[in-house]
Amino acid sequence: MKPLAEKLIARSFDFVDFVSADMEQFRRIGRLDDTAIAEVKLTQATSIYLLRQRVMGRSAVSSWTKLIDYCRPTQTDRAHRK
């Protein structure tokens, strides 16, 4: 996976961009197969779930950084679904 990581870094991808990429972006950039893409998307879904669990049951805004960390991947995911 190192060559793929180097390509993504060269394109200024970060973790959120990587896990939020759509199927065609993965195929174009990294030539990943469907199984590898599914694993990345599972990582995205798990990350969103864990962030949501961390936020639930707490005061509305205890930390702006945590709020932004929660919102960014969920908004990116929604944009890719449209």
C-alpha positions as CSV (number, residue, x, y, z in Angstrom):
1,M,0.0,0.0,0.0
2,K,3.0,2.3,0.2
3,P,2.9,3.4,-3.5
4,L,-0.7,4.3,-3.0
5,A,0.0,6.3,0.1
6,E,2.7,8.2,-1.7
7,K,0.3,9.0,-4.6
8,L,-2.3,10.3,-2.1
9,I,0.2,12.4,-0.2
10,A,1.4,13.9,-3.5
11,R,-2.2,14.9,-4.2
12,S,-2.6,16.4,-0.7
13,F,-5.0,13.8,0.5
14,D,-5.5,13.4,4.2
15,F,-7.2,10.6,6.1
16,V,-10.7,12.1,5.6
17,D,-10.2,12.6,1.9
18,F,-8.9,9.1,1.5
19,V,-11.8,7.3,3.3
20,S,-14.4,9.6,1.7
21,A,-13.2,9.1,-1.9
22,D,-15.7,7.4,-4.1
23,M,-15.2,4.2,-6.0
24,E,-14.0,5.8,-9.2
25,Q,-11.5,8.0,-7.4
26,F,-10.0,4.9,-5.8
27,R,-9.8,3.1,-9.1
28,R,-8.3,6.1,-10.9
29,I,-5.7,7.0,-8.2
30,G,-4.8,3.7,-6.7
31,R,-6.2,1.0,-8.9
32,L,-7.7,-0.7,-5.8
33,D,-10.0,-3.6,-6.3
34,D,-13.6,-3.7,-4.9
35,T,-12.5,-5.7,-1.8
36,A,-9.9,-3.1,-0.8
37,I,-12.3,-0.2,-1.5
38,A,-14.9,-1.9,0.7
39,E,-12.4,-2.1,3.5
40,V,-11.7,1.6,3.2
41,K,-15.4,2.4,3.2
42,L,-15.8,0.2,6.3
43,T,-13.1,2.2,8.0
44,Q,-15.0,5.4,7.1
45,A,-18.3,4.0,8.5
46,T,-16.5,2.8,11.7
47,S,-14.8,6.2,12.2
48,I,-18.1,8.1,11.8
49,Y,-19.8,5.7,14.2
50,L,-17.1,6.1,16.8
51,L,-17.1,9.8,16.5
52,R,-20.9,9.9,16.9
53,Q,-20.7,7.7,20.0
54,R,-18.1,10.1,21.5
55,V,-20.4,13.1,20.9
56,M,-23.7,11.5,22.0
57,G,-24.6,12.1,25.6
58,R,-22.4,15.0,26.0
59,S,-23.0,18.7,26.1
60,A,-23.8,20.2,22.7
61,V,-20.4,21.8,22.2
62,S,-17.7,21.0,24.8
63,S,-14.9,21.3,22.2
64,W,-15.0,23.0,18.9
65,T,-12.2,20.8,17.7
66,K,-14.2,17.6,18.5
67,L,-17.2,19.0,16.8
68,I,-15.3,19.8,13.6
69,D,-13.6,16.4,13.8
70,Y,-17.1,14.8,13.9
71,C,-18.7,17.0,11.2
72,R,-16.0,16.9,8.6
73,P,-16.1,13.2,7.7
74,T,-19.9,13.0,7.9
75,Q,-20.3,16.0,5.6
76,T,-17.7,14.7,3.1
77,D,-19.6,11.4,3.1
78,R,-22.9,13.1,2.4
79,A,-21.4,15.1,-0.5
80,H,-20.0,11.9,-2.1
81,R,-23.5,10.2,-1.8
82,K,-25.2,13.0,-3.8
